[in-house]
Amino acid sequence: MMPTSYDIVIVGGGHNGLVAAAYLAGSGLSVLVLERKSVVGGAAISAQVFTGMDARLSQYAYLVSLLPQKIVRDLKLNFSTHRRPIGSFTPTIENGQHKALLVSNESPAVTEKSFADMGISDADYRGYNRFYQLVGQLAKVIWPTLLSPMVSRDALKQQCQTEEQKAAWEMFIEQPLGIGIEQSVQHDLVRGVIFTDGKIGVFTDPHDPSLLQNRTFLYHLIGNETGEWTVPVGGMGALTTELARVAQSNGAKILTSATVKSIEPDQPQAIVHYTHENKPQTVQARFVLVNAAPQVLNQLLPNPLPIDDADEGSVFKINMLLKRLPKLKANHYAQEDAFTGTFHIDEGYEIMIENYRAAAQGHVGTPISGEMYCHSLTDPSILSAELQGQGYQTLTLFGLDIPYRLFNEANNAELRETILQKYVQGINRYLDEPLEDCLAIDGNGQPCIEAKSPLDLENELKLPTGNIFHTALSWPFGENASAWVGKWGVETAYENILICGSGAQRGGAVSGIPGHNAAMQVLELIRATR
């Protein structure tokens, strides 16, 4: 028999919900996690994607940057990441010659030589370095504030005391990102390498007056004050499996295949109606934490909350298993160097601007922009010993400027296949052998490649418009005199209903920050009532 009352009910067993569960159960509270799917993890899962192939791929989210080490330490997580020695590899064709820009995570000399080999000016190399120095200075100001109640814009700005920090604030907070990029470097390819972090997952351009590109860029570059994206050992599912283990060992109950139908935010107990194994169930709780998009929460409440519509998702995910890594036309670079880091595909600055304009008019750009990397080069543990011995590798691709608006239920399958083939053709421009020849063949005799459109993400993960961040990323501060100042950024109009997912303030990506902050808000409220 399931208890009919808990201190906390958490709707959704994604990583943020599990972080909250681990903290709250560890504080001695009774916690129930309701997950609609048969496994926990949400978008942060590993799966055997291809029939008969013993490879566990990070099917949706795939790299880690924003997970604070404080959360890892607090919860005593047995989880680690590996550094990629290469940051990025950007191939290009100039006058019929295949070249590439390689950025090392370990050796500035290697990066400088690659800039020189590409014929990029010393001024652009210095401008590139200066740009990221400014990002780093701002990260040192912002990052320490994310696990505390929100400060105001003015208060955070006042923490920028050095000349570099003041310059960084102006460049990344006050003006469109495109201005800073264009003032810092002139080379189109270098501009593109920088700007890609401002548009991953969202539909925006360098001079978007909403500054969505700035907010997206910040969250991609401030993680743990370095902004470096690392490879989760064992795949992304290793994180959520470990979070579930800790939550359960702390006393939390996790119920899978449990679909929440409605929430009544009554006082002093909220009521959650859900089905489990096709049977209707009801549970009461002092607090309900919702690890789902705010738009999804509104569908569960009797009266909708005053929240904005989700900004449109713009992403295309491709997962691949290869028999071997393909050879490069820019053959003076090793395959391992090219595929270990982020392999930029047609992500020049002007190309991305044109692709944005084309998509805004309902078309898919040509050439199509995206980026990919090989997880198994850095962490082969996601492959069986047999596949490792045979030289198999994985590739994960994230496509840009593929907005939700292009898809509907009638055209999704056909358009998904069309875009998949455009990406394969785009990759093949830089390879000395067809990608198709390198793909593994699964147990059904099919090539090991799958694609997900924004509509697929909406249907499979309940992400409104396929937005991987649930909604538009927020600034990491509250506007002056905003209701968020001094709050944790998880509150709703109902004191006992909190958002603990990516749609919270300072949410987005695999971070655990909203889960931590929702747990801290609950503990504060409980202490206040005592």
C-alpha positions in Angstrom: 0.0 0.0 0.0 1.3 3.4 -1.0 1.1 6.1 1.7 -1.4 8.8 0.9 0.5 11.7 2.4 4.1 13.0 2.0 6.0 16.1 3.0 7.0 16.5 -0.6 5.7 15.2 -3.9 8.0 15.8 -6.9 6.4 15.7 -10.3 9.0 14.5 -12.8 12.1 12.3 -12.2 14.5 14.3 -14.4 17.9 15.3 -12.9 16.6 18.4 -11.2 13.7 16.5 -9.5 16.2 13.9 -8.3 18.5 16.6 -7.0 15.7 18.1 -5.0 14.6 14.6 -3.8 18.1 13.8 -2.6 18.5 17.0 -0.7 15.0 16.9 0.9 15.0 13.2 1.8 18.4 13.7 3.2 17.0 16.4 5.5 14.6 13.9 7.0 11.5 14.8 5.0 9.2 12.2 3.3 9.5 12.5 -0.5 7.6 10.9 -3.4 8.9 11.3 -6.9 6.3 10.6 -9.7 7.8 9.9 -13.1 5.6 9.2 -16.1 8.1 7.2 -18.0 9.4 3.7 -17.1 12.8 5.0 -16.2 14.0 8.2 -14.4 16.3 10.7 -16.0 14.1 12.8 -18.3 16.3 14.2 -21.0 19.5 13.2 -19.1 19.4 9.5 -19.9 21.6 6.9 -21.5 19.9 4.3 -23.8 20.7 1.4 -26.1 19.5 3.3 -29.1 20.3 0.7 -31.8 18.9 -2.8 -31.8 21.4 -5.4 -30.9 24.3 -2.9 -30.4 25.7 -2.8 -26.8 26.3 1.0 -26.8 24.6 3.2 -24.3 24.3 6.7 -25.9 23.3 9.9 -24.2 20.2 10.1 -26.2 19.2 13.7 -25.6 21.5 15.8 -23.3 25.1 14.8 -23.7 27.7 17.1 -22.1 28.2 18.6 -18.7 29.3 22.2 -17.8 26.8 23.7 -15.4 26.6 21.1 -12.7 28.1 22.8 -9.6 30.7 20.8 -7.7 28.9 21.8 -4.5 26.0 19.6 -5.5 28.3 16.7 -6.2 30.0 17.2 -2.9 26.8 17.8 -0.9 25.1 14.7 -2.2 28.3 12.6 -2.2 27.7 11.6 -5.8 29.8 8.9 -7.3 29.9 10.7 -10.6 32.7 12.3 -12.6 33.5 13.8 -16.0 36.5 13.7 -18.3 38.1 16.7 -19.9 38.3 16.8 -23.7 41.8 17.8 -24.7 40.4 19.5 -27.8 37.8 22.3 -27.5 36.7 22.5 -31.1 37.6 21.7 -34.7 36.2 23.8 -37.5 36.8 22.6 -41.1 36.5 24.9 -44.1 37.3 25.0 -47.8 39.4 27.9 -49.1 40.3 28.1 -52.8 39.6 24.4 -53.1 41.9 23.5 -50.2 40.6 21.8 -47.1 41.8 23.6 -43.9 40.6 23.6 -40.3 40.8 25.8 -37.2 41.6 23.7 -34.1 41.2 25.1 -30.6 43.0 23.2 -27.8 41.7 23.0 -24.2 45.2 22.3 -23.0 47.8 24.1 -25.2 47.5 27.8 -26.2 50.5 27.2 -28.5 48.5 24.6 -30.5 45.6 27.0 -30.9 47.9 29.9 -31.9 49.6 27.7 -34.5 46.3 26.6 -36.0 45.2 30.3 -36.3 48.4 31.1 -38.1 48.1 28.1 -40.4 44.6 29.3 -41.3 46.0 32.7 -42.2 44.0 34.4 -39.5 45.6 37.6 -38.3 47.4 38.1 -35.1 44.9 40.8 -34.2 42.1 38.3 -34.5 43.9 35.8 -32.4 44.4 38.5 -29.7 40.8 39.6 -30.0 39.6 36.0 -29.7 41.6 35.5 -26.5 40.6 38.9 -25.1 36.9 38.0 -25.7 37.1 34.8 -23.7 39.1 36.5 -21.0 36.2 38.9 -20.5 33.8 36.0 -20.4 35.9 34.4 -17.7 35.9 37.5 -15.7 32.1 37.8 -15.8 31.8 34.1 -14.9 33.7 34.6 -11.7 31.1 37.2 -10.7 28.0 35.3 -11.8 28.7 31.7 -11.0 29.0 32.0 -7.2 25.5 33.5 -7.0 23.5 30.7 -8.7 23.0 28.6 -5.6 21.8 31.5 -3.5 18.7 33.7 -3.5 18.7 36.0 -6.5 20.4 39.4 -6.4 19.3 42.5 -8.3 20.8 43.6 -11.6 22.4 46.6 -9.9 23.8 44.5 -7.0 25.4 42.1 -9.4 26.7 44.9 -11.6 28.3 46.5 -8.5 30.3 43.2 -8.0 32.0 43.9 -11.3 34.8 46.0 -9.9 37.8 45.6 -12.2 38.0 47.3 -15.6 37.8 43.9 -17.3 34.6 43.0 -15.4 33.0 46.3 -16.2 33.8 45.8 -19.9 32.5 42.3 -19.8 29.2 43.5 -18.2 28.7 46.0 -21.0 29.6 43.5 -23.7 27.5 40.5 -22.5 24.6 42.1 -20.5 23.9 45.6 -22.0 24.3 45.2 -25.7 23.5 42.5 -28.4 26.2 39.8 -28.4 26.9 40.5 -32.1 28.4 43.9 -31.4 31.1 42.5 -29.1 31.9 39.6 -31.5 32.2 42.0 -34.5 34.4 44.4 -32.6 36.6 41.7 -31.2 37.4 39.7 -34.4 37.0 40.1 -38.2 37.5 36.6 -39.5 34.1 35.0 -40.4 35.0 31.5 -39.2 36.3 32.8 -35.8 33.1 34.9 -35.4 31.1 31.7 -36.0 33.1 29.7 -33.5 32.2 32.3 -30.9 28.6 32.8 -31.8 27.5 29.2 -31.9 27.3 29.1 -28.1 24.8 32.0 -28.3 22.2 30.0 -30.3 22.4 26.3 -29.3 18.9 25.2 -28.8 17.2 28.6 -29.4 16.1 30.5 -32.4 18.0 33.8 -32.5 20.6 35.9 -34.3 23.6 38.0 -33.2 21.6 41.3 -33.0 18.4 40.0 -31.5 17.1 43.0 -29.5 15.6 40.6 -26.9 19.2 39.5 -26.0 18.2 35.9 -26.0 21.5 35.1 -27.7 23.3 36.8 -24.8 21.6 34.8 -22.1 22.1 31.6 -24.0 25.8 32.4 -24.5 26.3 33.2 -20.8 24.8 29.8 -19.7 27.1 28.0 -22.1 30.2 29.8 -20.9 30.0 30.4 -17.1 29.8 26.8 -15.8 32.1 26.3 -12.8 33.7 29.6 -13.8 35.5 28.0 -16.8 32.6 27.3 -19.1 34.3 24.1 -20.3 32.0 21.3 -21.4 33.1 17.9 -20.2 32.2 14.3 -20.9 30.0 12.4 -18.3 31.8 9.2 -17.6 29.4 6.4 -18.3 27.1 8.7 -20.3 24.5 11.2 -19.1 22.4 8.3 -17.6 25.3 7.7 -15.1 24.4 11.0 -13.5 20.7 10.4 -13.1 21.2 6.8 -12.0 23.5 8.0 -9.3 21.1 10.8 -8.3 18.3 8.3 -8.0 20.4 6.0 -5.9 21.3 8.7 -3.5 17.7 10.0 -3.3 16.5 6.5 -2.5 19.2 5.8 0.0 18.2 9.0 1.7 14.6 7.6 2.0 12.9 9.0 -1.1 10.3 6.9 -2.9 10.5 6.9 -6.7 7.5 5.7 -8.6 7.9 5.2 -12.4 5.1 4.8 -15.0 3.2 7.3 -12.8 1.4 10.1 -14.8 0.2 13.2 -13.0 -3.2 14.3 -14.1 -3.8 17.3 -12.0 -2.7 19.3 -8.9 -4.9 21.1 -6.4 -2.8 23.7 -4.7 -5.0 23.7 -1.5 -3.7 24.6 1.9 -2.3 23.2 4.2 -2.0 20.2 1.9 -1.8 20.1 -1.9 -3.5 17.2 -3.6 -1.9 15.4 -6.6 -4.0 13.1 -8.8 -2.1 10.6 -10.9 -2.4 7.2 -12.5 -0.1 4.2 -11.9 -0.5 1.0 -13.8 -3.8 2.5 -15.2 -5.2 3.0 -11.8 -6.2 6.4 -10.5 -4.3 7.5 -7.3 -4.4 10.5 -5.0 -1.6 11.7 -2.7 -1.4 14.8 -0.4 1.7 16.8 0.3 2.8 19.9 2.1 4.8 21.0 -1.0 4.6 19.9 -4.7 7.7 20.5 -6.7 7.2 20.4 -10.5 10.1 19.3 -12.6 8.4 20.1 -15.9 8.0 23.2 -18.1 5.9 26.0 -16.6 3.5 25.5 -19.5 3.1 21.9 -18.5 2.5 22.9 -14.9 -0.3 25.2 -16.1 -2.1 22.3 -17.7 -2.2 20.6 -14.3 -3.5 23.5 -12.2 -7.2 24.5 -11.9 -6.3 28.1 -12.7 -3.3 28.9 -15.0 -0.4 30.9 -13.6 0.6 34.2 -15.3 3.6 32.9 -17.2 4.8 33.7 -20.7 4.6 31.2 -23.6 7.8 29.2 -24.1 10.3 30.6 -26.6 10.5 28.4 -29.7 12.9 25.5 -29.6 15.4 25.2 -32.4 17.4 22.1 -32.4 17.9 18.8 -34.3 19.6 15.9 -32.6 21.3 13.0 -34.4 22.8 10.0 -32.7 25.2 7.7 -34.5 27.3 4.5 -33.9 30.2 4.0 -36.3 32.4 1.1 -37.2 35.3 3.5 -37.4 35.9 7.2 -37.5 35.9 8.6 -41.1 39.0 10.0 -42.7 39.3 13.8 -43.2 40.0 15.8 -46.3 42.0 18.2 -44.0 44.4 15.2 -43.5 47.1 17.1 -41.7 44.9 16.8 -38.6 44.5 13.6 -36.7 41.0 12.1 -36.7 41.1 11.9 -32.9 41.8 15.7 -32.7 38.9 16.4 -35.1 36.2 14.4 -33.4 37.2 14.6 -29.7 36.3 18.3 -29.5 33.2 20.0 -31.0 33.3 19.5 -34.8 31.7 22.6 -36.3 29.8 21.9 -39.5 29.2 25.0 -41.7 29.1 27.3 -38.7 30.6 30.4 -40.2 29.1 33.6 -38.9 27.4 34.8 -42.1 26.1 31.2 -42.9 24.4 31.1 -39.5 22.9 34.5 -40.0 21.6 33.5 -43.5 20.2 30.2 -42.0 18.4 32.1 -39.3 16.8 34.3 -42.0 15.8 31.3 -44.1 14.3 29.4 -41.2 12.3 32.5 -40.2 10.8 32.4 -43.7 10.0 28.7 -43.4 13.0 27.2 -45.2 15.9 25.0 -44.1 19.2 26.7 -44.9 21.9 25.5 -47.3 24.6 24.6 -46.2 23.0 23.6 -42.9 24.8 24.4 -39.6 25.5 22.0 -36.8 28.1 20.6 -34.4 29.1 17.1 -33.3 31.5 15.2 -31.1 32.6 11.7 -30.3 31.9 10.7 -26.7 33.6 7.4 -26.9 37.1 8.8 -27.7 37.1 10.5 -24.3 35.0 7.9 -22.4 34.9 4.5 -24.1 33.0 3.0 -21.1 29.6 3.6 -22.9 30.6 0.8 -25.4 30.9 -2.9 -24.6 34.4 -4.4 -24.5 33.6 -6.1 -27.8 32.7 -2.9 -29.6 35.7 -1.1 -28.1 38.0 -3.9 -29.4 36.5 -3.6 -32.9 37.2 0.1 -33.0 33.5 1.3 -32.8 32.9 5.0 -32.0 29.9 7.2 -31.3 29.0 10.6 -32.9 26.4 13.0 -31.5 25.2 16.0 -33.6 23.3 19.0 -32.5 21.8 21.0 -35.3 21.2 24.8 -35.3 18.4 27.0 -36.9 15.9 24.1 -37.2 13.0 25.8 -35.4 9.8 24.1 -34.2 7.7 26.2 -36.6 8.9 24.1 -39.6 7.3 20.9 -38.3 3.8 19.5 -37.9 2.4 16.0 -37.4 1.8 15.7 -41.1 5.3 16.6 -42.4 7.5 15.6 -39.4 8.7 12.2 -40.6 9.5 13.3 -44.2 11.1 16.6 -43.1 13.1 14.9 -40.4 14.6 12.5 -43.0 15.2 15.4 -45.4 17.2 17.4 -42.8 19.0 14.3 -41.7 20.3 13.7 -45.2 21.3 17.4 -45.5 23.4 17.0 -42.4 25.0 13.8 -43.8 25.8 15.6 -47.0 27.2 18.6 -45.1 29.5 16.3 -43.1 30.6 14.5 -46.2 31.9 17.7 -47.7 34.8 17.5 -45.2 35.4 13.8 -45.2 37.6 11.7 -47.5 35.1 8.8 -47.4 31.3 8.8 -47.1 29.9 8.9 -43.5 27.5 6.2 -44.7 30.3 3.7 -45.2 31.4 4.2 -41.6 28.0 3.7 -39.9 27.6 0.5 -37.9 24.7 -1.8 -38.9 22.3 -2.8 -36.2 20.6 -6.2 -35.5 17.8 -5.4 -38.0 20.3 -4.7 -40.8 19.7 -0.9 -40.5 22.4 1.9 -40.3 23.0 3.0 -36.8 21.7 6.6 -37.1 18.7 8.3 -35.6 17.3 11.8 -35.6 15.0 13.9 -33.4 13.2 17.0 -34.5 11.8 19.7 -32.2 8.4 18.1 -32.6 9.8 14.7 -31.5 11.3 16.3 -28.4 8.0 17.9 -27.6 6.2 14.5 -28.0 8.8 12.4 -26.2 9.9 14.7 -23.4 6.9 17.0 -23.0 9.1 20.0 -24.0 6.8 22.8 -25.3 7.8 23.7 -28.8 10.8 21.3 -28.4 12.6 23.9 -26.2 15.4 22.0 -24.5 15.5 24.7 -21.8 11.7 24.4 -21.1 11.4 28.2 -21.8 13.7 31.1 -22.6 16.8 31.2 -20.4 16.6 33.9 -17.8 19.2 36.5 -16.7 21.1 35.2 -13.7 19.8 38.2 -11.7 16.4 39.8 -10.9 15.6 43.1 -12.5 15.8 45.9 -10.0 12.6 46.0 -7.9 11.6 42.7 -9.5 9.6 40.2 -7.4 12.5 37.7 -8.0 15.1 39.7 -6.0 15.8 37.9 -2.7 13.9 34.8 -3.9 15.2 31.4 -5.1 13.6 31.8 -8.5 11.5 28.7 -8.1 8.4 30.2 -6.6 4.9 30.4 -8.1 1.7 32.3 -7.1 1.0 29.3 -4.8 3.4 29.0 -1.8 3.2 25.2 -1.8 3.8 24.8 -5.5 7.3 25.3 -6.8 9.0 24.9 -10.2 12.2 22.8 -9.8 13.0 22.2 -13.5 14.8 24.1 -16.2 11.9 26.5 -16.5 12.8 28.1 -13.1 14.8 31.3 -13.0 18.5 30.3 -13.6 17.4 27.0 -15.1 18.4 25.4 -18.4 20.8 22.6 -19.3 21.9 19.8 -17.0 22.8 21.8 -13.9 20.8 20.6 -10.9 20.6 24.3 -9.9 16.8 24.6 -9.9 16.5 21.3 -8.0 18.9 22.6 -5.4 17.2 26.0 -5.2 13.7 24.5 -4.9 14.9 22.2 -2.0 16.4 25.2 -0.3 13.2 27.2 -0.6 11.2 24.3 0.9 13.6 24.0 3.8 13.4 27.8 4.4 9.6 27.7 4.5 9.6 24.7 6.9 12.0 26.5 9.2 9.8 29.6 9.1 6.7 27.7 10.1 8.5 26.0 12.9 
